[in-house]
């Protein structure tokens, strides 16, 4: 029964729907699903990070480059 539910979910998302978008962390350059990212607005520009640690390191080291 569990297998049936998984395949049903896959059918719903495979009919021309995008489940999520892969994006690249500007600090560590790892790709991750946008929905799991940590969002930050820096100088009016939206950034997504794979973790709070990468966000904090970006702000400490490269935040001025985001202008």
ABEGO torsion letter per residue (X at the ends): XAAAAAAAAAAAAABGBBABBBBBBAAAGBBBBAAABBBBBBGGBBBBBABAAAAAAAAAAAAAAAX
